[in-house]
Amino acid sequence: GEIASVAYAEDSLLSLCDNTPVAGNTMTFPKDETTPWGSTGITAAWEGEASQTTPKKPALGESQLKLRKLKVLVAASEELLADAAAMSSYITRKCGEAVDWKVNDAIINGTGAGMPLGVMVAASTVSQAKETSQTAATINAANVSKMYGRVIKGPGANLAWIVHPDAINQIMQLTIGDQSIWTPPSEGFKSAPNGFLLGRPILESDACQTLGTVGDIILGNFNGYRAITKAGGAEFAQSMHLWFDQDLMAFRLTFRMDGQPALASAVSPKNGSSTRSHFATLATRA
């Protein structure tokens, strides 16, 4: 009546992103990557009395997302389906877990070729340097506080830490002075089961890189990751005809999406040399 399995399901990163369901196949987003202190786009200027005002024009670009197909195809014998009452629901659940994992991995590591462009590959993601003489494979308070300073926030910011499970132990022990910067989860582990780092929720993901390398900890403002999904969600179908001569039932799950960070490149501040972005990583500590 039940099939035991190892649970590898992760929290969905797609649910954090700026996701738009689409009925068609593509969507074009207008984008404004200018800054109030830059020389293009809408800027303000001090002027004297009766001076002529120079008009400013919005400097808008565009980016296009095209739905990519993610598919699972499973074969199960008719005998197995007949003998194990839970097999059909088990296959459905496992297909969903497989798709969730691939989507999370694509949002973090996707190449952009036939799949979404991930945070780790995007040119706009910034990498915070390690501390001088920092011990290999460690994460310290200075690392995370500097990463926090390099992420674009603003109205509606949706910040979250994505970390490799091996990093959780170190994060739980981080302090500045005598104050812990990791906060235990609240409300019975409902809202953020891994707690909060600098007040922002922590999500574990095996799509992150191994401890001590770039990508083991990521701070993201996920409002800065644009995604599109096919309206109606995932499509699940089954057929007895594909492998009829082998007495096999075919189960198929299809999910269509695309995504990429909203910025094409990191933003240079008015003062200072540290660029900023919606996503920040930590350089290798070897």
SEVEXBA-928177 format. One line per 2 residues: number of its first residue (from 1); their letters; for each residue x, y, z of N, C-alpha, C. Coordinates in nm, 2 decimals. Atoms other than C-alpha are relative to their C-alpha. Layout:
% residues N
NUM> A> X Y Z X Y Z X Y Z; ...
END
This chain:
% residues 286
1> GE> 0.08 -0.12 0.00 0.00 0.00 0.00 0.08 0.13 0.00; -0.09 -0.12 0.00 0.30 0.24 0.03 0.14 -0.04 -0.05
3> IA> -0.14 0.02 0.05 0.64 0.27 -0.14 0.09 0.09 0.07; -0.09 -0.09 -0.08 0.92 0.39 0.08 0.11 0.05 -0.10
5> SV> -0.11 -0.06 0.08 1.18 0.62 -0.08 0.07 0.11 0.08; -0.08 -0.11 -0.06 1.45 0.87 0.02 -0.06 0.13 -0.05
7> AY> 0.06 -0.13 0.03 1.30 1.22 0.03 0.11 0.10 -0.04; -0.10 -0.10 0.05 1.52 1.46 -0.18 -0.07 0.13 -0.04
9> AE> 0.07 -0.12 0.04 1.25 1.72 -0.24 0.05 0.12 0.07; -0.05 -0.12 -0.05 1.37 2.07 -0.20 -0.10 0.11 -0.01
11> DS> 0.09 -0.12 0.02 1.20 2.41 -0.16 0.01 0.05 -0.14; 0.00 -0.05 0.14 1.10 2.56 -0.49 0.06 0.13 -0.01
13> LL> -0.06 -0.13 0.03 1.33 2.84 -0.61 -0.09 0.08 -0.09; 0.09 -0.07 0.10 1.08 2.92 -0.89 -0.10 0.08 0.07
15> SL> 0.11 -0.08 -0.07 0.82 3.03 -0.63 0.05 0.13 0.05; -0.06 -0.13 -0.05 1.07 3.30 -0.52 0.01 0.10 -0.11
17> CD> -0.04 -0.09 0.11 1.13 3.44 -0.87 -0.12 0.08 -0.05; 0.10 -0.08 0.06 0.94 3.70 -1.06 -0.05 -0.08 -0.12
19> NT> 0.05 0.10 0.09 0.74 3.44 -1.25 -0.13 0.05 -0.07; 0.12 -0.04 0.08 0.48 3.51 -1.53 -0.05 -0.12 -0.08
21> PV> 0.05 0.10 0.09 0.26 3.24 -1.67 -0.04 0.06 -0.13; 0.03 -0.05 0.14 0.22 3.28 -2.05 -0.08 -0.11 -0.07
23> AG> 0.08 0.09 0.08 -0.03 3.13 -2.29 0.07 -0.04 -0.13; -0.07 0.02 0.12 0.20 3.16 -2.59 0.14 -0.08 0.03
25> NT> -0.13 0.07 0.00 0.57 3.05 -2.64 0.11 0.09 0.05; -0.11 -0.09 -0.03 0.77 3.36 -2.57 -0.06 0.13 0.08
27> MT> 0.04 -0.13 -0.06 0.75 3.69 -2.37 0.12 0.09 0.00; -0.10 -0.11 0.01 0.95 4.01 -2.42 -0.02 0.10 0.12
29> FP> 0.01 -0.09 -0.12 1.03 4.22 -2.11 0.08 0.13 -0.04; -0.08 -0.12 0.01 1.13 4.59 -2.14 0.08 0.01 0.13
31> KD> -0.08 -0.01 -0.12 1.41 4.67 -1.90 0.07 0.13 0.00; -0.07 -0.13 -0.03 1.57 4.98 -1.75 0.12 -0.03 0.09
33> ET> -0.12 0.02 -0.08 1.93 4.93 -1.63 0.08 0.12 0.03; -0.07 -0.13 -0.03 2.01 5.30 -1.58 -0.01 0.02 0.15
35> TP> 0.00 -0.04 -0.14 2.09 5.45 -1.24 -0.03 0.15 0.01; 0.03 -0.15 -0.02 1.99 5.79 -1.09 0.12 0.08 -0.01
37> WG> -0.13 -0.08 0.01 2.36 5.89 -1.09 0.07 -0.02 -0.14; -0.06 0.03 0.13 2.43 5.77 -1.45 -0.02 0.12 -0.09
39> ST> 0.01 -0.10 0.10 2.45 5.97 -1.77 -0.11 -0.03 -0.10; 0.11 0.03 0.09 2.17 5.80 -1.95 -0.13 -0.03 0.07
41> GI> 0.13 0.02 -0.07 1.80 5.75 -1.88 -0.05 0.12 0.07; 0.07 -0.11 -0.07 1.59 5.96 -1.65 0.09 0.04 0.12
43> TA> -0.09 -0.05 -0.10 1.82 6.17 -1.43 -0.05 0.15 0.04; 0.03 -0.14 -0.04 1.77 6.50 -1.23 0.12 0.08 0.00
45> AW> -0.12 -0.09 0.00 1.99 6.81 -1.24 -0.04 0.13 0.07; 0.02 -0.13 -0.06 2.03 7.13 -1.04 0.01 0.10 -0.11
47> EG> 0.00 -0.11 0.10 1.95 7.44 -1.25 -0.03 0.13 0.07; 0.02 -0.14 -0.05 1.95 7.81 -1.19 -0.14 0.05 -0.05
49> EA> 0.13 -0.06 0.04 1.65 8.04 -1.23 0.00 0.04 -0.15; 0.03 -0.03 0.14 1.51 8.08 -1.58 0.10 -0.08 -0.10
51> SQ> -0.09 0.09 0.09 1.76 7.81 -1.71 -0.09 -0.09 -0.08; 0.07 0.10 0.08 1.65 7.59 -1.99 0.03 -0.14 0.04
53> TT> -0.01 0.14 -0.05 1.58 7.23 -1.89 0.03 -0.09 -0.12; -0.03 0.10 0.10 1.73 6.96 -2.09 -0.08 -0.13 0.02
55> PK> 0.09 0.12 -0.02 1.47 6.68 -2.15 0.08 -0.13 0.00; -0.06 0.14 -0.01 1.56 6.32 -2.06 -0.09 -0.10 -0.06
57> KP> 0.08 0.11 0.05 1.44 6.01 -2.23 0.03 -0.13 0.07; -0.03 0.13 -0.06 1.40 5.67 -2.08 0.09 -0.08 -0.09
59> AL> -0.09 0.09 0.07 1.68 5.43 -2.19 -0.04 -0.14 0.02; 0.06 0.13 -0.02 1.49 5.11 -2.23 0.06 -0.11 -0.09
61> GE> -0.04 0.11 0.08 1.63 4.78 -2.35 -0.11 -0.11 0.01; 0.10 0.11 -0.01 1.45 4.44 -2.38 0.07 -0.13 0.00
63> SQ> -0.05 0.13 0.00 1.51 4.08 -2.31 -0.12 -0.10 -0.03; 0.11 0.10 0.04 1.31 3.78 -2.45 0.03 -0.14 0.07
65> LK> -0.01 0.14 -0.05 1.24 3.45 -2.28 -0.09 -0.09 -0.08; 0.07 0.10 0.08 1.13 3.14 -2.47 -0.02 -0.12 0.08
67> LR> 0.02 0.12 -0.08 0.97 2.84 -2.31 0.09 -0.11 -0.04; -0.08 0.12 0.02 1.20 2.54 -2.27 -0.07 -0.11 0.06
69> KL> 0.08 0.12 -0.04 1.07 2.19 -2.23 0.09 -0.09 0.09; -0.06 0.10 -0.10 1.16 1.97 -1.93 -0.09 -0.12 0.01
71> KV> 0.09 0.11 0.01 1.03 1.62 -1.96 0.05 -0.12 0.07; -0.03 0.13 -0.06 1.02 1.29 -1.77 -0.09 -0.10 -0.06
73> LV> 0.07 0.11 0.06 0.92 0.96 -1.93 0.04 -0.12 0.08; -0.02 0.12 -0.09 0.87 0.65 -1.71 -0.08 -0.11 -0.06
75> AA> 0.07 0.13 0.04 0.79 0.29 -1.81 -0.02 -0.08 0.13; 0.04 0.09 -0.11 0.61 0.06 -1.56 -0.08 -0.11 -0.05
77> SE> 0.07 0.12 0.05 0.50 -0.29 -1.62 -0.14 -0.01 0.05; 0.14 0.01 -0.05 0.13 -0.37 -1.60 -0.01 -0.09 0.12
79> EL> 0.00 0.08 -0.12 0.21 -0.64 -1.35 0.03 0.08 0.13; -0.04 -0.09 -0.12 0.38 -0.39 -1.12 -0.11 0.09 0.04
81> LA> 0.11 -0.09 -0.03 0.09 -0.15 -1.15 -0.11 -0.07 0.06; 0.11 0.07 -0.06 -0.16 -0.42 -1.07 0.03 -0.05 0.14
83> DA> -0.03 0.06 -0.13 0.03 -0.57 -0.78 0.03 0.11 0.11; -0.04 -0.11 -0.10 0.14 -0.23 -0.61 -0.10 0.11 -0.02
85> AA> 0.11 -0.10 0.01 -0.17 -0.01 -0.56 0.05 0.14 0.00; -0.05 -0.14 -0.02 0.05 0.29 -0.47 0.09 0.04 -0.12
87> MS> -0.10 -0.02 0.10 0.27 0.26 -0.78 -0.03 0.13 -0.09; 0.03 -0.12 0.09 0.08 0.52 -1.00 0.02 0.13 0.08
89> SY> -0.02 -0.13 -0.07 0.08 0.79 -0.73 0.15 0.02 0.04; -0.14 -0.01 -0.02 0.44 0.71 -0.65 0.07 0.05 -0.12
91> IT> -0.07 -0.05 0.12 0.55 0.76 -1.01 -0.03 0.15 -0.02; 0.04 -0.14 0.01 0.35 1.09 -1.02 0.08 0.09 0.09
93> RK> -0.07 -0.08 -0.10 0.52 1.21 -0.71 0.15 0.01 -0.03; -0.14 0.00 0.03 0.87 1.11 -0.82 0.03 0.08 -0.12
95> CG> -0.02 -0.09 0.12 0.83 1.28 -1.16 0.00 0.14 0.04; 0.00 -0.14 -0.05 0.74 1.60 -0.98 0.12 0.04 0.07
97> EA> -0.12 -0.03 -0.07 1.04 1.57 -0.75 0.12 0.02 -0.10; -0.10 -0.01 0.10 1.26 1.52 -1.06 0.00 0.13 -0.07
99> VD> 0.02 -0.13 0.07 1.12 1.83 -1.23 0.04 0.11 0.09; -0.03 -0.10 -0.10 1.15 2.04 -0.91 0.16 0.01 0.01
101> WK> -0.15 0.00 -0.01 1.52 1.94 -0.88 0.07 0.06 -0.12; -0.06 -0.05 0.12 1.60 2.02 -1.24 -0.02 0.15 -0.01
103> VN> 0.03 -0.14 0.00 1.43 2.36 -1.22 0.09 0.08 0.10; -0.09 -0.06 -0.10 1.62 2.45 -0.90 0.14 0.01 -0.05
105> DA> -0.13 0.01 0.05 1.94 2.34 -1.06 0.02 0.10 -0.12; -0.01 -0.09 0.12 1.87 2.54 -1.38 0.00 0.15 0.05
107> II> 0.00 -0.14 -0.05 1.79 2.86 -1.18 0.14 0.04 0.06; -0.13 -0.03 -0.05 2.13 2.83 -1.01 0.11 -0.02 -0.10
109> NG> -0.11 0.04 0.09 2.35 2.66 -1.27 -0.03 -0.01 -0.15; 0.03 0.02 0.14 2.17 2.67 -1.60 0.09 0.08 -0.10
111> TG> -0.10 -0.05 0.10 2.38 2.74 -1.91 -0.07 0.11 -0.09; 0.07 -0.08 0.09 2.11 2.93 -2.10 -0.01 -0.05 -0.14
113> AG> 0.01 0.07 0.13 2.15 2.69 -2.40 -0.10 -0.11 0.01; 0.11 0.10 0.00 1.82 2.51 -2.44 -0.06 -0.02 0.14
115> MP> 0.05 0.00 -0.14 1.75 2.58 -2.07 0.02 0.14 0.06; -0.01 -0.14 -0.06 1.72 2.88 -1.83 0.15 0.03 0.02
117> LG> -0.14 -0.05 -0.03 2.03 3.09 -1.76 0.00 0.02 0.15; -0.01 0.01 -0.15 2.14 3.03 -1.40 0.07 0.12 0.06
119> VM> -0.07 -0.10 -0.07 2.26 3.27 -1.14 0.15 -0.01 -0.01; -0.14 0.02 0.00 2.61 3.12 -1.14 0.07 0.03 -0.13
121> VA> -0.06 -0.02 0.13 2.66 3.16 -1.51 -0.02 0.15 -0.05; 0.03 -0.13 0.05 2.50 3.51 -1.55 0.11 0.10 0.02
123> AS> -0.11 -0.10 0.00 2.74 3.80 -1.62 -0.03 0.10 0.11; 0.03 -0.10 -0.10 2.56 4.02 -1.37 0.02 -0.04 0.14
125> TV> -0.03 0.04 -0.14 2.63 3.81 -1.06 0.13 0.04 0.05; -0.12 -0.05 -0.06 2.89 3.95 -0.83 0.06 -0.10 0.09
127> SQ> -0.07 0.09 -0.09 3.15 3.75 -0.64 0.08 0.08 0.11; -0.06 -0.07 -0.11 3.26 3.87 -0.30 0.13 -0.07 0.03
129> AK> -0.13 0.06 -0.03 3.63 3.81 -0.23 0.01 -0.05 0.15; -0.01 0.06 -0.13 3.73 3.60 0.07 0.09 0.10 0.09
131> ET> -0.08 -0.08 -0.09 3.90 3.76 0.38 0.14 -0.05 -0.01; -0.15 0.03 0.00 4.28 3.78 0.40 0.03 -0.12 0.10
133> SQ> -0.05 0.12 -0.08 4.43 3.45 0.53 -0.12 -0.08 0.06; 0.12 0.07 -0.04 4.08 3.30 0.56 0.02 -0.15 -0.01
135> TA> -0.01 0.14 0.01 4.08 2.93 0.64 -0.08 -0.06 -0.11; 0.07 0.07 0.11 3.99 2.70 0.36 -0.13 -0.06 0.04
137> AT> 0.13 0.06 -0.02 3.63 2.58 0.33 -0.07 0.05 0.12; 0.08 -0.07 -0.11 3.49 2.83 0.58 -0.08 0.11 -0.05
139> IN> 0.09 -0.12 0.03 3.22 3.09 0.58 0.00 0.08 0.13; -0.01 -0.07 -0.12 3.26 3.37 0.83 -0.10 0.12 -0.01
141> AA> 0.10 -0.11 -0.01 3.05 3.67 0.94 0.04 0.12 -0.09; -0.04 -0.11 0.10 3.26 3.92 0.73 -0.04 -0.03 -0.14
143> NV> 0.05 0.04 0.14 3.18 3.72 0.42 -0.14 0.03 -0.02; 0.14 -0.02 0.03 2.81 3.73 0.46 -0.05 0.14 0.01
145> SK> 0.04 -0.14 -0.02 2.79 4.09 0.58 0.04 0.08 -0.13; -0.05 -0.07 0.12 2.99 4.20 0.27 -0.09 -0.04 -0.12
147> MY> 0.09 0.05 0.11 2.77 3.98 0.04 -0.13 0.08 0.01; 0.12 -0.07 -0.02 2.47 4.15 0.19 0.00 0.14 -0.05
149> GR> -0.02 -0.13 0.05 2.61 4.49 0.11 0.01 0.01 -0.15; -0.01 -0.01 0.15 2.65 4.40 -0.26 -0.12 -0.04 -0.08
151> VI> 0.12 0.04 0.07 2.30 4.29 -0.33 -0.10 0.12 -0.01; 0.09 -0.10 0.03 2.05 4.53 -0.48 -0.13 -0.03 0.08
153> KG> 0.12 0.02 -0.07 1.75 4.57 -0.25 -0.12 0.08 -0.05; 0.11 -0.09 0.06 1.49 4.85 -0.30 -0.13 -0.05 0.04
155> PG> 0.14 0.04 -0.03 1.11 4.83 -0.28 -0.03 -0.14 -0.05; 0.04 0.13 0.05 0.97 4.48 -0.30 0.11 -0.10 0.00
157> AN> -0.11 0.09 0.01 1.30 4.31 -0.25 -0.04 -0.14 0.07; 0.04 0.14 -0.04 1.27 3.93 -0.20 0.13 -0.07 0.02
159> LA> -0.13 0.05 -0.03 1.60 3.83 -0.04 0.00 -0.14 0.07; -0.01 0.13 -0.07 1.69 3.47 0.05 0.15 -0.05 -0.02
161> WI> -0.13 0.07 0.00 2.01 3.27 0.12 -0.02 -0.14 -0.06; 0.01 0.14 0.05 2.06 2.95 -0.09 0.14 -0.06 0.04
163> VH> -0.13 0.06 -0.05 2.33 2.73 0.07 0.00 -0.15 -0.02; -0.02 0.14 0.00 2.48 2.39 0.04 -0.02 -0.06 0.14
165> PD> 0.02 0.05 -0.13 2.37 2.16 0.32 0.12 -0.01 0.09; -0.12 0.01 -0.08 2.73 2.12 0.43 0.04 0.13 0.07
167> AI> -0.03 -0.13 -0.05 2.74 2.49 0.51 -0.08 0.04 0.12; 0.10 -0.04 -0.10 2.45 2.50 0.75 0.07 0.00 0.14
169> NQ> -0.06 0.00 -0.14 2.66 2.40 1.06 0.08 0.12 0.03; -0.08 -0.12 -0.02 2.90 2.69 1.01 -0.09 0.12 0.01
171> IM> 0.09 -0.12 -0.01 2.62 2.94 0.95 -0.07 0.01 0.13; 0.07 -0.01 -0.13 2.44 2.85 1.27 0.09 0.05 0.11
173> QL> -0.09 -0.04 -0.10 2.75 2.95 1.46 0.06 0.14 -0.02; -0.06 -0.13 0.04 2.82 3.29 1.30 -0.05 0.11 0.10
175> TI> 0.03 -0.11 -0.09 2.84 3.59 1.53 0.07 0.13 -0.04; -0.07 -0.13 0.01 2.93 3.96 1.52 0.01 0.06 0.14
177> GD> -0.02 -0.03 -0.14 3.08 4.05 1.85 -0.06 -0.11 0.08; 0.06 0.10 -0.08 2.86 3.87 2.10 -0.14 -0.03 -0.05
179> QS> 0.13 0.01 0.05 2.55 3.88 1.88 0.00 -0.11 -0.12; 0.01 0.10 0.10 2.45 3.58 1.67 -0.07 0.07 -0.12
181> IW> 0.07 -0.05 0.12 2.36 3.67 1.31 -0.08 -0.10 -0.07; 0.09 0.11 0.04 2.18 3.34 1.26 -0.11 0.00 0.10
183> TP> 0.12 0.00 -0.09 1.83 3.34 1.40 -0.07 -0.13 -0.02; 0.07 0.13 0.01 1.65 3.01 1.48 -0.13 0.02 -0.07
185> PS> 0.13 -0.01 0.07 1.33 2.93 1.28 -0.11 0.03 0.10; 0.12 -0.04 -0.08 1.00 3.06 1.42 -0.12 -0.07 -0.05
187> EG> 0.13 0.06 0.04 0.64 2.94 1.41 0.01 -0.15 -0.03; -0.01 0.15 0.02 0.73 2.57 1.44 0.06 -0.04 -0.13
189> FK> -0.08 0.04 0.12 0.97 2.57 1.15 -0.08 0.02 -0.13; 0.09 -0.02 0.12 0.69 2.68 0.90 0.06 0.09 -0.10
191> SA> -0.04 -0.10 0.10 0.82 2.99 0.74 0.14 -0.01 -0.06; -0.14 0.01 0.04 1.19 2.93 0.73 0.07 -0.11 0.08
193> PN> -0.05 0.11 -0.08 1.29 2.58 0.85 0.15 0.00 0.04; -0.14 -0.01 -0.03 1.66 2.66 0.84 0.04 0.12 0.07
195> GF> -0.03 -0.12 -0.07 1.63 2.98 1.02 0.03 0.12 -0.09; -0.03 -0.12 0.07 1.74 3.33 0.92 0.14 0.04 0.01
197> LL> -0.14 -0.05 -0.01 2.08 3.48 0.84 -0.01 0.15 -0.04; 0.02 -0.14 0.01 2.09 3.86 0.88 -0.14 0.03 -0.03
199> GR> 0.14 -0.02 0.01 1.72 3.84 0.90 -0.07 -0.05 -0.13; 0.06 0.05 0.13 1.67 3.67 0.56 0.00 -0.15 0.01
201> PI> 0.01 0.14 -0.01 1.55 3.31 0.52 0.11 -0.08 -0.07; -0.10 0.09 0.06 1.79 3.02 0.44 -0.07 -0.12 -0.06
203> LE> 0.05 0.12 0.07 1.71 2.75 0.19 0.12 -0.09 -0.03; -0.11 0.10 0.04 1.93 2.44 0.15 -0.03 -0.05 -0.14
205> SD> 0.01 0.06 0.13 2.00 2.31 -0.20 0.12 -0.07 -0.04; -0.11 0.08 0.05 2.22 2.04 -0.34 0.04 0.05 -0.13
207> AC> -0.04 -0.06 0.13 2.23 2.25 -0.66 0.12 0.10 0.03; -0.11 -0.08 -0.04 2.48 2.47 -0.47 0.13 -0.08 -0.01
209> QT> -0.13 0.07 0.02 2.85 2.39 -0.51 0.05 -0.04 0.14; -0.06 0.06 -0.12 3.06 2.21 -0.25 0.06 0.11 0.09
211> LG> -0.04 -0.09 -0.10 3.16 2.39 0.07 0.15 0.05 -0.03; -0.13 -0.06 0.02 3.46 2.63 0.01 0.02 0.04 -0.14
213> TV> -0.02 -0.04 0.14 3.40 2.69 -0.36 -0.11 0.10 -0.03; 0.10 -0.10 0.04 3.21 2.96 -0.55 -0.14 -0.07 -0.02
215> GD> 0.13 0.06 0.01 2.84 2.89 -0.52 -0.05 -0.09 0.11; 0.04 0.07 -0.12 2.83 2.72 -0.18 -0.10 0.08 0.08
217> II> 0.10 -0.09 -0.07 2.64 3.02 -0.05 -0.03 0.11 -0.10; 0.05 -0.10 0.09 2.43 3.26 -0.26 -0.10 0.08 0.07
219> LG> 0.11 -0.10 -0.05 2.24 3.57 -0.15 -0.07 0.05 -0.13; 0.07 -0.05 0.11 1.97 3.66 -0.40 -0.12 0.08 0.03
221> NF> 0.13 -0.07 0.01 1.70 3.92 -0.45 -0.07 -0.06 -0.11; 0.06 0.08 0.10 1.48 3.68 -0.64 -0.10 0.08 -0.08
223> NG> 0.08 -0.09 0.09 1.26 3.97 -0.77 0.09 0.04 -0.12; -0.09 -0.02 0.11 1.57 4.01 -1.00 0.02 -0.12 -0.09
225> YR> -0.01 0.12 0.09 1.52 3.67 -1.16 -0.13 -0.01 -0.07; 0.12 0.00 0.08 1.26 3.68 -1.44 -0.02 -0.14 -0.05
227> AI> 0.03 0.13 0.05 1.09 3.35 -1.53 -0.14 0.00 -0.07; 0.14 0.03 0.06 0.80 3.24 -1.75 -0.03 -0.15 0.01
229> TK> 0.04 0.14 0.00 0.61 2.92 -1.72 -0.13 -0.01 -0.09; 0.12 0.02 0.08 0.34 2.77 -1.95 -0.12 0.01 0.09
231> AG> 0.12 -0.01 -0.07 0.00 2.87 -1.83 -0.07 -0.14 0.01; 0.05 0.13 -0.03 -0.17 2.57 -1.67 0.09 -0.09 0.07
233> GA> -0.09 0.08 -0.08 0.14 2.43 -1.51 0.05 -0.12 -0.08; -0.05 0.12 0.06 0.29 2.09 -1.57 -0.11 -0.09 -0.06
235> EF> 0.09 0.09 0.06 0.12 1.84 -1.79 0.04 -0.15 0.02; -0.02 0.14 -0.03 0.09 1.48 -1.68 -0.09 -0.09 -0.09
237> AQ> 0.08 0.09 0.09 -0.02 1.20 -1.92 0.05 -0.14 0.02; -0.04 0.14 0.00 -0.02 0.82 -1.93 -0.06 -0.07 -0.12
239> SM> 0.04 0.07 0.12 -0.05 0.58 -2.22 0.03 -0.15 0.01; -0.02 0.14 0.01 -0.08 0.20 -2.27 0.05 -0.04 -0.14
241> HL> -0.03 0.03 0.14 0.00 0.23 -2.64 0.15 0.00 -0.04; -0.13 -0.02 0.05 0.36 0.33 -2.66 0.08 -0.13 0.00
243> WF> -0.08 0.13 -0.01 0.51 0.00 -2.54 -0.10 -0.12 0.02; 0.11 0.10 -0.01 0.19 -0.21 -2.59 0.05 -0.15 0.00
245> DQ> -0.05 0.14 0.02 0.38 -0.52 -2.71 0.09 -0.05 0.12; -0.09 0.04 -0.11 0.60 -0.51 -2.39 -0.08 0.00 0.13
247> DL> 0.09 -0.01 -0.12 0.30 -0.48 -2.15 0.05 0.11 0.10; -0.05 -0.11 -0.08 0.44 -0.15 -2.03 -0.09 0.12 -0.01
249> MA> 0.07 -0.12 -0.01 0.25 0.16 -1.92 0.10 0.12 0.00; -0.09 -0.12 0.00 0.41 0.50 -2.01 -0.06 0.12 0.08
251> FR> 0.04 -0.12 -0.08 0.39 0.80 -1.77 0.09 0.11 -0.05; -0.08 -0.11 0.05 0.50 1.14 -1.90 -0.04 0.13 0.07
253> LT> 0.02 -0.13 -0.06 0.54 1.47 -1.72 0.08 0.10 -0.08; -0.06 -0.11 0.08 0.61 1.79 -1.93 -0.02 0.13 0.07
255> FR> 0.00 -0.13 -0.06 0.70 2.12 -1.78 0.08 0.10 -0.08; -0.06 -0.10 0.08 0.78 2.43 -1.98 0.03 0.13 0.07
257> MD> -0.04 -0.12 -0.07 0.97 2.73 -1.85 0.12 0.06 -0.06; -0.13 -0.06 0.03 1.25 2.97 -1.91 0.03 0.11 0.11
259> GQ> -0.03 -0.10 -0.10 1.43 3.23 -1.69 0.14 0.05 -0.02; -0.13 -0.06 0.00 1.73 3.46 -1.65 0.00 0.12 0.10
261> PA> -0.01 -0.12 -0.08 1.85 3.73 -1.42 -0.04 0.12 -0.08; 0.06 -0.12 0.07 1.69 4.07 -1.50 0.12 0.09 -0.06
263> LA> -0.11 -0.09 0.04 2.03 4.25 -1.52 0.09 -0.07 -0.10; -0.10 0.06 0.09 2.27 4.20 -1.81 0.14 0.01 0.06
265> SA> -0.13 -0.02 -0.06 2.56 4.33 -1.60 -0.02 0.06 0.14; 0.01 -0.06 -0.13 2.64 4.44 -1.25 0.00 0.15 0.00
267> VS> 0.02 -0.15 -0.01 2.57 4.80 -1.14 0.12 0.06 0.07; -0.11 -0.08 -0.07 2.85 5.04 -1.06 -0.06 0.11 0.08
269> PK> 0.05 -0.10 -0.09 2.78 5.26 -0.76 0.05 0.14 -0.03; -0.05 -0.14 0.02 2.81 5.64 -0.76 0.13 0.02 0.07
271> NG> -0.13 -0.01 -0.07 3.09 5.62 -0.50 0.04 -0.14 0.04; -0.05 0.13 -0.04 3.30 5.31 -0.43 0.03 -0.09 -0.13
273> SS> -0.04 0.08 0.12 3.44 5.03 -0.65 -0.07 -0.14 0.00; 0.06 0.13 -0.01 3.23 4.73 -0.53 -0.13 0.00 -0.08
275> TR> 0.12 0.01 0.08 2.97 4.65 -0.80 -0.11 -0.07 0.08; 0.11 0.06 -0.07 2.62 4.54 -0.70 -0.09 -0.07 -0.10
277> SH> 0.08 0.07 0.09 2.37 4.30 -0.84 -0.12 -0.06 0.08; 0.11 0.07 -0.07 2.05 4.10 -0.75 0.06 -0.13 0.06
279> FA> -0.05 0.13 -0.05 2.28 3.80 -0.68 0.15 0.02 0.03; -0.14 -0.01 -0.04 2.60 3.77 -0.49 0.05 -0.14 0.05
281> TL> -0.06 0.12 -0.04 2.83 3.47 -0.44 0.13 0.03 0.08; -0.13 -0.02 -0.08 3.15 3.41 -0.23 0.11 -0.07 -0.07
283> AT> -0.12 0.06 0.07 3.49 3.35 -0.39 0.05 -0.13 0.07; -0.06 0.12 -0.06 3.67 3.02 -0.34 0.09 0.03 0.12
285> RA> -0.09 -0.01 -0.12 3.83 2.97 0.00 0.08 -0.13 0.00; -0.08 0.13 0.01 4.11 2.72 -0.07 0.13 0.02 0.08
END
